[in-house]
Amino acid sequence: MQLNISPETFEANAELLKVLAHPVRLCLVRGLMENGPCNVTNIQSCLGVPQSTISQHLAKLKAFGVLSCTRSGREVTYAVTHQTVQKLIRALFDATQPI
């Protein structure tokens, strides 16, 4: 079997899946896609997880390029900007569940 995809592409996709493979991060990404850009305080009120935990997961997602952030004064708003991640989330949560 011969694949026309480079080993680097497989490695990059595996890393992307690793970043998403945590329940809190998966929930964060899906929530941001469903509700639009949010700050940490709004996200925390939805998840019921300590703000420090959310911040750590957001930092990991941002470092990998899954999220972008916009700063306005002291407030930082996060949004899902990675197109492949958006497609993956839509595939994981089928059309019967709104995103």
LOPADREN-541727 format. One line per field, with one value per atom (N, C-alpha, C, O, CB): residue number from 1; residue in one letter; atom name; x, z, y. Coordinates in nm, 4 decimals. Glycine has a CB too. Example, Ala and Ser with C-alpha at 12.3 -4.5 7.8 and 13.67 -1.06 7.14 Angstrom:
k = c(1;1;1;1;1;2;2;2;2;2)
r = c(A;A;A;A;A;S;S;S;S;S)
a = c(N;CA;C;O;CB;N;CA;C;O;CB)
u = c(1.3190;1.2300;1.3200;1.4236;1.1308;1.2850;1.3670;1.2900;1.3409;1.4084)
w = c(0.7800;0.7800;0.7800;0.8465;0.9046;0.7080;0.7140;0.7870;0.8039;0.5725)
v = c(-0.5690;-0.4500;-0.3300;-0.3319;-0.4473;-0.2250;-0.1060;0.0030;0.1138;-0.0598)
! end
This chain:
k = c(1;1;1;1;1;2;2;2;2;2;3;3;3;3;3;4;4;4;4;4;5;5;5;5;5;6;6;6;6;6;7;7;7;7;7;8;8;8;8;8;9;9;9;9;9;10;10;10;10;10;11;11;11;11;11;12;12;12;12;12;13;13;13;13;13;14;14;14;14;14;15;15;15;15;15;16;16;16;16;16;17;17;17;17;17;18;18;18;18;18;19;19;19;19;19;20;20;20;20;20;21;21;21;21;21;22;22;22;22;22;23;23;23;23;23;24;24;24;24;24;25;25;25;25;25;26;26;26;26;26;27;27;27;27;27;28;28;28;28;28;29;29;29;29;29;30;30;30;30;30;31;31;31;31;31;32;32;32;32;32;33;33;33;33;33;34;34;34;34;34;35;35;35;35;35;36;36;36;36;36;37;37;37;37;37;38;38;38;38;38;39;39;39;39;39;40;40;40;40;40;41;41;41;41;41;42;42;42;42;42;43;43;43;43;43;44;44;44;44;44;45;45;45;45;45;46;46;46;46;46;47;47;47;47;47;48;48;48;48;48;49;49;49;49;49;50;50;50;50;50;51;51;51;51;51;52;52;52;52;52;53;53;53;53;53;54;54;54;54;54;55;55;55;55;55;56;56;56;56;56;57;57;57;57;57;58;58;58;58;58;59;59;59;59;59;60;60;60;60;60;61;61;61;61;61;62;62;62;62;62;63;63;63;63;63;64;64;64;64;64;65;65;65;65;65;66;66;66;66;66;67;67;67;67;67;68;68;68;68;68;69;69;69;69;69;70;70;70;70;70;71;71;71;71;71;72;72;72;72;72;73;73;73;73;73;74;74;74;74;74;75;75;75;75;75;76;76;76;76;76;77;77;77;77;77;78;78;78;78;78;79;79;79;79;79;80;80;80;80;80;81;81;81;81;81;82;82;82;82;82;83;83;83;83;83;84;84;84;84;84;85;85;85;85;85;86;86;86;86;86;87;87;87;87;87;88;88;88;88;88;89;89;89;89;89;90;90;90;90;90;91;91;91;91;91;92;92;92;92;92;93;93;93;93;93;94;94;94;94;94;95;95;95;95;95;96;96;96;96;96;97;97;97;97;97;98;98;98;98;98;99;99;99;99;99)
r = c(M;M;M;M;M;Q;Q;Q;Q;Q;L;L;L;L;L;N;N;N;N;N;I;I;I;I;I;S;S;S;S;S;P;P;P;P;P;E;E;E;E;E;T;T;T;T;T;F;F;F;F;F;E;E;E;E;E;A;A;A;A;A;N;N;N;N;N;A;A;A;A;A;E;E;E;E;E;L;L;L;L;L;L;L;L;L;L;K;K;K;K;K;V;V;V;V;V;L;L;L;L;L;A;A;A;A;A;H;H;H;H;H;P;P;P;P;P;V;V;V;V;V;R;R;R;R;R;L;L;L;L;L;C;C;C;C;C;L;L;L;L;L;V;V;V;V;V;R;R;R;R;R;G;G;G;G;G;L;L;L;L;L;M;M;M;M;M;E;E;E;E;E;N;N;N;N;N;G;G;G;G;G;P;P;P;P;P;C;C;C;C;C;N;N;N;N;N;V;V;V;V;V;T;T;T;T;T;N;N;N;N;N;I;I;I;I;I;Q;Q;Q;Q;Q;S;S;S;S;S;C;C;C;C;C;L;L;L;L;L;G;G;G;G;G;V;V;V;V;V;P;P;P;P;P;Q;Q;Q;Q;Q;S;S;S;S;S;T;T;T;T;T;I;I;I;I;I;S;S;S;S;S;Q;Q;Q;Q;Q;H;H;H;H;H;L;L;L;L;L;A;A;A;A;A;K;K;K;K;K;L;L;L;L;L;K;K;K;K;K;A;A;A;A;A;F;F;F;F;F;G;G;G;G;G;V;V;V;V;V;L;L;L;L;L;S;S;S;S;S;C;C;C;C;C;T;T;T;T;T;R;R;R;R;R;S;S;S;S;S;G;G;G;G;G;R;R;R;R;R;E;E;E;E;E;V;V;V;V;V;T;T;T;T;T;Y;Y;Y;Y;Y;A;A;A;A;A;V;V;V;V;V;T;T;T;T;T;H;H;H;H;H;Q;Q;Q;Q;Q;T;T;T;T;T;V;V;V;V;V;Q;Q;Q;Q;Q;K;K;K;K;K;L;L;L;L;L;I;I;I;I;I;R;R;R;R;R;A;A;A;A;A;L;L;L;L;L;F;F;F;F;F;D;D;D;D;D;A;A;A;A;A;T;T;T;T;T;Q;Q;Q;Q;Q;P;P;P;P;P;I;I;I;I;I)
a = c(N;CA;C;O;CB;N;CA;C;O;CB;N;CA;C;O;CB;N;CA;C;O;CB;N;CA;C;O;CB;N;CA;C;O;CB;N;CA;C;O;CB;N;CA;C;O;CB;N;CA;C;O;CB;N;CA;C;O;CB;N;CA;C;O;CB;N;CA;C;O;CB;N;CA;C;O;CB;N;CA;C;O;CB;N;CA;C;O;CB;N;CA;C;O;CB;N;CA;C;O;CB;N;CA;C;O;CB;N;CA;C;O;CB;N;CA;C;O;CB;N;CA;C;O;CB;N;CA;C;O;CB;N;CA;C;O;CB;N;CA;C;O;CB;N;CA;C;O;CB;N;CA;C;O;CB;N;CA;C;O;CB;N;CA;C;O;CB;N;CA;C;O;CB;N;CA;C;O;CB;N;CA;C;O;CB;N;CA;C;O;CB;N;CA;C;O;CB;N;CA;C;O;CB;N;CA;C;O;CB;N;CA;C;O;CB;N;CA;C;O;CB;N;CA;C;O;CB;N;CA;C;O;CB;N;CA;C;O;CB;N;CA;C;O;CB;N;CA;C;O;CB;N;CA;C;O;CB;N;CA;C;O;CB;N;CA;C;O;CB;N;CA;C;O;CB;N;CA;C;O;CB;N;CA;C;O;CB;N;CA;C;O;CB;N;CA;C;O;CB;N;CA;C;O;CB;N;CA;C;O;CB;N;CA;C;O;CB;N;CA;C;O;CB;N;CA;C;O;CB;N;CA;C;O;CB;N;CA;C;O;CB;N;CA;C;O;CB;N;CA;C;O;CB;N;CA;C;O;CB;N;CA;C;O;CB;N;CA;C;O;CB;N;CA;C;O;CB;N;CA;C;O;CB;N;CA;C;O;CB;N;CA;C;O;CB;N;CA;C;O;CB;N;CA;C;O;CB;N;CA;C;O;CB;N;CA;C;O;CB;N;CA;C;O;CB;N;CA;C;O;CB;N;CA;C;O;CB;N;CA;C;O;CB;N;CA;C;O;CB;N;CA;C;O;CB;N;CA;C;O;CB;N;CA;C;O;CB;N;CA;C;O;CB;N;CA;C;O;CB;N;CA;C;O;CB;N;CA;C;O;CB;N;CA;C;O;CB;N;CA;C;O;CB;N;CA;C;O;CB;N;CA;C;O;CB;N;CA;C;O;CB;N;CA;C;O;CB;N;CA;C;O;CB;N;CA;C;O;CB;N;CA;C;O;CB;N;CA;C;O;CB;N;CA;C;O;CB;N;CA;C;O;CB;N;CA;C;O;CB;N;CA;C;O;CB;N;CA;C;O;CB;N;CA;C;O;CB;N;CA;C;O;CB)
u = c(0.0842;0.0000;0.0896;0.1841;-0.0963;0.0591;0.1359;0.0409;-0.0655;0.2085;0.0820;0.0019;0.0716;0.1942;-0.0214;-0.0059;0.0506;0.0500;0.0370;-0.0264;0.0642;0.0671;0.2003;0.2453;-0.0535;0.2626;0.3947;0.3857;0.2831;0.4627;0.4923;0.4971;0.4777;0.4222;0.6304;0.5225;0.5072;0.3602;0.3190;0.5829;0.2822;0.1386;0.0715;-0.0125;0.0722;0.1073;0.0518;0.0908;0.0089;0.0995;0.2152;0.2618;0.1881;0.1478;0.4136;0.1703;0.0998;-0.0457;-0.0982;0.1062;-0.1104;-0.2495;-0.2609;-0.3574;-0.3087;-0.1638;-0.1644;-0.1493;-0.2141;-0.0510;-0.0642;-0.0460;-0.1741;-0.2101;0.0700;-0.2422;-0.3682;-0.4706;-0.5409;-0.4217;-0.4790;-0.5715;-0.5349;-0.6237;-0.5728;-0.4058;-0.3623;-0.4078;-0.4519;-0.2088;-0.3971;-0.4378;-0.5872;-0.6299;-0.4027;-0.6653;-0.8105;-0.8559;-0.9701;-0.8788;-0.7688;-0.8062;-0.8130;-0.7666;-0.7093;-0.8694;-0.8945;-1.0377;-1.0773;-0.7911;-1.1154;-1.2571;-1.2803;-1.3725;-1.3212;-1.1986;-1.2179;-1.1863;-1.2608;-1.1293;-1.0768;-1.0418;-1.1450;-1.1810;-0.9025;-1.1924;-1.2955;-1.4226;-1.4860;-1.3255;-1.4585;-1.5761;-1.5557;-1.6480;-1.6063;-1.4368;-1.4069;-1.4231;-1.4878;-1.2643;-1.3644;-1.3700;-1.5144;-1.5598;-1.2815;-1.5851;-1.7247;-1.8085;-1.8909;-1.7843;-1.7878;-1.8624;-1.8349;-1.9271;-1.8294;-1.7098;-1.6764;-1.7361;-1.7787;-1.5250;-1.7392;-1.8010;-1.9517;-2.0108;-1.7719;-2.0127;-2.1577;-2.2019;-2.3034;-2.2067;-2.1255;-2.1664;-2.0922;-2.1280;-2.1486;-1.9906;-1.9121;-1.8036;-1.7887;-2.0019;-1.7277;-1.6165;-1.6616;-1.7670;-1.5490;-1.5798;-1.6098;-1.4814;-1.3712;-1.6799;-1.4977;-1.3841;-1.3829;-1.4762;-1.3897;-1.2782;-1.2606;-1.3736;-1.4193;-1.1254;-1.4184;-1.5249;-1.6536;-1.7190;-1.5505;-1.6901;-1.8104;-1.7947;-1.8881;-1.8410;-1.6771;-1.6508;-1.6607;-1.7191;-1.5113;-1.6035;-1.6047;-1.7470;-1.7789;-1.5244;-1.8320;-1.9689;-2.0447;-2.1357;-2.0428;-2.0081;-2.0727;-2.0200;-2.0966;-2.0525;-1.8903;-1.8292;-1.8272;-1.8285;-1.6901;-1.8240;-1.8146;-1.6789;-1.6692;-1.9218;-1.5749;-1.4381;-1.3618;-1.3899;-1.3710;-1.2659;-1.1911;-1.1286;-1.0861;-1.0821;-1.1239;-1.0716;-0.9272;-0.8880;-1.0818;-0.8475;-0.7081;-0.6976;-0.6096;-0.6333;-0.7865;-0.7884;-0.8252;-0.7622;-0.8881;-0.9273;-0.9687;-0.8568;-0.8299;-1.0946;-0.7917;-0.6823;-0.5693;-0.5117;-0.6289;-0.5370;-0.4313;-0.4692;-0.3863;-0.4034;-0.5928;-0.6374;-0.6464;-0.6114;-0.7736;-0.6929;-0.6976;-0.5575;-0.5375;-0.7650;-0.4607;-0.3226;-0.2683;-0.1988;-0.2329;-0.3001;-0.2530;-0.3171;-0.2495;-0.2848;-0.4477;-0.5177;-0.4657;-0.4500;-0.6688;-0.4394;-0.3871;-0.2454;-0.2128;-0.3868;-0.1626;-0.0245;-0.0200;0.0718;0.0521;-0.1180;-0.1214;-0.1895;-0.1885;-0.1920;-0.2486;-0.3129;-0.4586;-0.5177;-0.2391;-0.5178;-0.6590;-0.7466;-0.8506;-0.6937;-0.7032;-0.7782;-0.7012;-0.5783;-0.8117;-0.7761;-0.7160;-0.7723;-0.8761;-0.7455;-0.7045;-0.7563;-0.7451;-0.6558;-0.6815;-0.8384;-0.8426;-0.8438;-0.9241;-0.9667;-0.7551;-0.7463;-0.8108;-0.7858;-0.5992;-0.8946;-0.9544;-0.9373;-1.0149;-1.1055;-0.8360;-0.8024;-0.7509;-0.6529;-0.9251;-0.8162;-0.7749;-0.8496;-0.8147;-0.7964;-0.9512;-1.0325;-0.9762;-0.9420;-1.1771;-0.9674;-0.9225;-1.0392;-1.0983;-0.7959;-1.0714;-1.1800;-1.1197;-1.0321;-1.2802;-1.1680;-1.1161;-1.2171;-1.3380;-1.0812;-1.1654;-1.2498;-1.1756;-1.0526;-1.2865;-1.2517;-1.1940;-1.1707;-1.2647;-1.2884;-1.0456;-1.0112;-0.9513;-0.9355;-0.9144;-0.9184;-0.8540;-0.9608;-1.0482;-0.7772;-0.9541;-1.0570;-1.0676;-1.1780;-1.0282;-0.9555;-0.9570;-1.0241;-1.0999;-0.8140;-0.9965;-1.0587;-1.2096;-1.2857;-0.9994;-1.2528;-1.3963;-1.4614;-1.5694;-1.4219;-1.3961;-1.4488;-1.4520;-1.5486;-1.3650;-1.3460;-1.3409;-1.4515;-1.5166;-1.2051;-1.4728;-1.5757;-1.7132;-1.7969;-1.5696;-1.7365;-1.8651;-1.8841;-1.9953;-1.8750;-1.7762;-1.7855;-1.8085;-1.8830;-1.6576;-1.7443;-1.7605;-1.9006;-1.9576;-1.6591;-1.9548;-2.0885;-2.1790;-2.1836;-2.0904;-2.2498;-2.3229;-2.4257;-2.4456;-2.3921;-2.4882;-2.5795;-2.7008;-2.7697;-2.6250;-2.7288;-2.8452;-2.8197;-2.9132;-2.8842;-2.6931;-2.6584;-2.6106;-2.5155;-2.5483;-2.6736;-2.6343;-2.4932;-2.4481;-2.7312;-2.4254;-2.2921;-2.2922;-2.1913;-2.1772)
w = c(0.0000;0.0000;0.0000;0.0783;0.1216;-0.0878;-0.0944;-0.0696;-0.1306;-0.2322;0.0209;0.0525;-0.0015;0.0028;0.2052;-0.0512;-0.1040;0.0010;-0.0309;-0.2273;0.1256;0.2362;0.3072;0.3320;0.3350;0.3395;0.4016;0.5473;0.6126;0.3933;0.5972;0.7390;0.8319;0.9408;0.7704;0.7898;0.8701;0.8878;0.9934;0.8056;0.7820;0.7896;0.8899;0.9683;0.6508;0.8883;0.9856;1.1279;1.2196;0.9560;1.1452;1.2778;1.3251;1.4412;1.2759;1.2376;1.2749;1.3110;1.4073;1.1601;1.2347;1.2639;1.3948;1.4690;1.1493;1.4237;1.5502;1.6681;1.7713;1.5522;1.6523;1.7582;1.7799;1.8937;1.7234;1.6726;1.6833;1.7601;1.8468;1.5437;1.7286;1.7998;1.9475;2.0324;1.7353;1.9792;2.1193;2.1946;2.3092;2.1278;2.1305;2.1947;2.2245;2.3287;2.1058;2.1362;2.1553;2.2460;2.2918;2.0212;2.2721;2.3410;2.4928;2.5651;2.3058;2.5402;2.6828;2.6968;2.6244;2.7490;2.7867;2.7958;2.8146;2.7550;2.9096;2.8961;2.9189;2.7921;2.7557;3.0356;2.7241;2.6015;2.4926;2.4193;2.5522;2.4814;2.3830;2.4124;2.3212;2.3825;2.5383;2.5796;2.5533;2.5085;2.7288;2.5806;2.5549;2.4072;2.3719;2.6008;2.3224;2.1786;2.1288;2.0554;2.1018;2.1687;2.1250;2.1760;2.1025;2.1738;2.3011;2.3588;2.2876;2.2637;2.5048;2.2533;2.1811;2.0411;1.9912;2.1732;1.9780;1.8456;1.8547;1.7680;1.7809;1.9590;1.9737;2.0169;1.9692;2.0740;2.1075;2.1668;2.1138;2.1463;2.3128;2.0336;1.9837;2.0824;2.1872;1.9554;2.0489;2.1342;2.2769;2.2981;2.0738;2.3745;2.5165;2.5922;2.5452;2.5779;2.7110;2.8002;2.9026;2.9082;2.8706;2.9828;3.0770;3.1799;3.2171;3.1480;3.2255;3.3252;3.2713;3.3409;3.3694;3.1485;3.0879;3.0684;3.0919;2.9534;3.0257;3.0045;3.1367;3.1427;2.9406;3.2430;3.3740;3.4248;3.4809;3.4748;3.4056;3.4552;3.3831;3.4403;3.4380;3.2599;3.1844;3.2242;3.2312;3.0352;3.2504;3.2754;3.4219;3.4525;3.2237;3.5123;3.6533;3.6916;3.7861;3.6892;3.6198;3.6453;3.6944;3.6485;3.5161;3.7866;3.8346;3.7199;3.6190;3.9314;3.7376;3.6332;3.5983;3.4820;3.6768;3.6977;3.6701;3.5777;3.4917;3.8011;3.5955;3.5096;3.3671;3.2712;3.5638;3.3543;3.2209;3.1530;3.0346;3.2297;3.2273;3.1706;3.1196;3.0145;3.2739;3.1933;3.1500;3.0191;2.9290;3.2591;3.0089;2.8871;2.7698;2.6570;2.9104;2.7964;2.6905;2.6392;2.5188;2.7416;2.7299;2.6899;2.5986;2.5010;2.8140;2.6304;2.5470;2.4083;2.3074;2.6148;2.4037;2.2756;2.1942;2.0725;2.2983;2.2609;2.1925;2.1391;2.0270;2.2886;2.2194;2.1775;2.0529;1.9719;2.2900;2.0369;1.9206;1.8015;1.6914;1.9548;1.8219;1.7124;1.6915;1.5897;1.5870;1.7880;1.7780;1.8031;1.7395;1.8776;1.8970;1.9344;1.9008;1.8945;2.0823;1.8795;1.8728;1.9907;2.0460;1.7348;2.0284;2.1372;2.1015;2.0281;2.2680;2.1556;2.1356;2.2728;2.3586;2.0506;2.2932;2.4224;2.4121;2.3181;2.4687;2.5112;2.5243;2.6692;2.7558;2.4811;2.6953;2.8339;2.9044;2.8609;2.9089;3.0127;3.0873;3.0427;3.0835;3.2356;2.9598;2.9168;2.7900;2.6939;2.8935;2.7918;2.6757;2.6296;2.7082;2.7091;2.5017;2.4428;2.3504;2.2692;2.3658;2.3639;2.2856;2.1805;2.2021;2.3772;2.0652;1.9567;1.8860;1.8817;1.8557;1.8312;1.7544;1.6120;1.5432;1.7562;1.5684;1.4351;1.3450;1.2249;1.4470;1.4008;1.3254;1.2455;1.3034;1.4208;1.1139;1.0266;1.0392;1.0394;0.8824;1.0497;1.0623;1.1929;1.1963;1.0554;1.2989;1.4281;1.4188;1.4721;1.5393;1.3529;1.3366;1.2638;1.3021;1.2597;1.1598;1.0867;1.1742;1.1706;0.9617;1.2529;1.3416;1.4461;1.4717;1.4105;1.5059;1.6088;1.5485;1.6088;1.6744;1.4303;1.3644;1.3337;1.3438;1.2347;1.2963;1.2669;1.3946;1.3937;1.1960;1.5039;1.6297;1.6869;1.7393;1.7312;1.6765;1.7295;1.6092;1.5498;1.8244;1.5739;1.4483;1.4361;1.5291;1.4344;1.3227;1.2881;1.3788;1.3799;1.1464;1.4546;1.5435;1.6671;1.7384;1.5852;1.6926;1.8073;1.7547;1.6767;1.8966;1.7950;1.7428;1.7834;1.8952;1.7900;1.6879;1.7140;1.6600;1.6693;1.6492)
v = c(-0.1164;0.0000;0.1239;0.1332;-0.0009;0.2179;0.3412;0.4582;0.4684;0.3554;0.5453;0.6631;0.7870;0.7972;0.6754;0.8794;1.0031;1.1130;1.2312;1.0484;1.0730;1.1683;1.1516;1.0398;1.1467;1.2639;1.2586;1.2133;1.2325;1.3956;1.1536;1.1151;1.2352;1.2209;1.0468;1.3520;1.4731;1.5104;1.5584;1.5888;1.4872;1.5165;1.4240;1.4682;1.5022;1.2963;1.2032;1.2438;1.2374;1.0602;1.2851;1.3261;1.4515;1.4591;1.3514;1.5489;1.6721;1.6429;1.6987;1.7747;1.5564;1.5213;1.4438;1.4619;1.4392;1.3579;1.2837;1.3799;1.3629;1.1780;1.4802;1.5804;1.6599;1.6900;1.6756;1.6936;1.7655;1.6821;1.7341;1.8015;1.5543;1.4662;1.4545;1.4469;1.3276;1.4530;1.4479;1.5728;1.5640;1.4336;1.6880;1.8131;1.8111;1.8607;1.9341;1.7555;1.7511;1.6366;1.6360;1.7389;1.5408;1.4174;1.4309;1.3427;1.3096;1.5384;1.5558;1.6060;1.6974;1.6553;1.5497;1.5879;1.7379;1.7935;1.5141;1.8039;1.9476;2.0257;2.1167;1.9970;1.9917;2.0644;2.0397;2.1318;2.0231;1.9175;1.8858;1.9654;2.0185;1.7341;1.9731;2.0500;2.1994;2.2674;2.0259;2.2501;2.3919;2.4258;2.5244;2.4258;2.3442;2.3703;2.3629;2.4507;2.2698;2.2590;2.2458;2.3622;2.4168;2.1126;2.3999;2.5115;2.6422;2.7202;2.5259;2.6674;2.7900;2.7897;2.8938;2.8073;2.6734;2.6653;2.6881;2.7525;2.5289;2.6354;2.6453;2.7849;2.8357;2.5428;2.8471;2.9742;3.0953;3.2085;2.9679;3.0739;3.1863;3.2248;3.1619;3.3059;3.3283;3.3712;3.4028;3.4627;3.4935;3.3613;3.3828;3.4140;3.3854;3.2586;3.4736;3.4912;3.3780;3.2978;3.6296;3.3718;3.2614;3.2576;3.1496;3.2733;3.3727;3.3769;3.3151;3.2374;3.5209;3.3488;3.2898;3.1397;3.0630;3.3566;3.0988;2.9560;2.8809;2.7727;2.9346;2.9383;2.8731;2.8532;2.7484;2.9551;2.9525;2.9410;2.8289;2.7690;3.0745;2.8011;2.6929;2.5560;2.4599;2.7137;2.5459;2.4151;2.3736;2.2544;2.4152;2.4707;2.4372;2.3802;2.3020;2.3397;2.4183;2.3751;2.4979;2.6086;2.3121;2.4822;2.5988;2.6790;2.6227;2.5542;2.8111;2.8991;2.8661;2.8759;3.0442;2.8269;2.7931;2.6714;2.6660;2.7663;2.5748;2.4554;2.4944;2.4498;2.3497;2.5774;2.6223;2.6991;2.6787;2.7096;2.7871;2.8664;2.7790;2.8069;2.9635;2.6731;2.5811;2.5118;2.4988;2.4761;2.4681;2.4005;2.4984;2.4638;2.3332;2.6198;2.7211;2.7524;2.7686;2.8495;2.7611;2.7894;2.6796;2.7080;2.8040;2.5553;2.4436;2.4493;2.4294;2.3078;2.4766;2.4875;2.6057;2.5959;2.5018;2.7157;2.8347;2.8091;2.8483;2.9565;2.7439;2.7156;2.6291;2.6416;2.6472;2.5415;2.4542;2.5205;2.4654;2.3249;2.6378;2.7097;2.6742;2.7104;2.6845;2.6029;2.5667;2.6887;2.7060;2.4544;2.7736;2.8928;3.0187;3.0191;2.8904;3.1252;3.2578;3.3351;3.2987;3.3304;3.4406;3.5217;3.6688;3.7110;3.4919;3.7450;3.8888;3.9529;3.9164;3.9322;4.0480;4.1160;4.2532;4.3287;4.1284;4.2842;4.4156;4.4573;4.4169;4.4160;4.5379;4.5715;4.4475;4.3870;4.6298;4.4093;4.2904;4.1651;4.0543;4.3122;4.1817;4.0681;4.0046;4.0736;4.1122;3.8729;3.7965;3.7103;3.6361;3.7087;3.7210;3.6433;3.5386;3.5686;3.7350;3.4145;3.3020;3.2590;3.2664;3.1834;3.2133;3.1632;3.0494;3.0472;3.2780;2.9560;2.8444;2.8937;2.9336;2.7168;2.8906;2.9400;2.8324;2.8543;3.0545;2.7183;2.6106;2.5362;2.4716;2.5126;2.5452;2.4874;2.3352;2.2807;2.5239;2.2677;2.1224;2.0811;1.9841;2.0661;2.1541;2.1247;2.1441;2.0633;2.2144;2.2487;2.2713;2.1536;2.1088;2.4026;2.1040;1.9888;1.8637;1.7875;1.9628;1.8425;1.7259;1.7298;1.6285;1.7177;1.8452;1.8588;1.8344;1.7672;1.9984;1.8883;1.8644;1.7157;1.6639;1.9468;1.6476;1.5043;1.4229;1.3249;1.4560;1.4640;1.3909;1.4053;1.3096;1.4389;1.5244;1.5521;1.5705;1.6782;1.6795;1.4668;1.4626;1.5759;1.6541;1.3289;1.5823;1.6913;1.6991;1.8011;1.6762;1.5948;1.5989;1.6836;1.7200;1.4583;1.7151;1.7983;1.9340;1.9387;1.7297;2.0433;2.1741;2.2131;2.1880;2.2796;2.2754;2.3319;2.4721;2.5420;2.2461)
! end
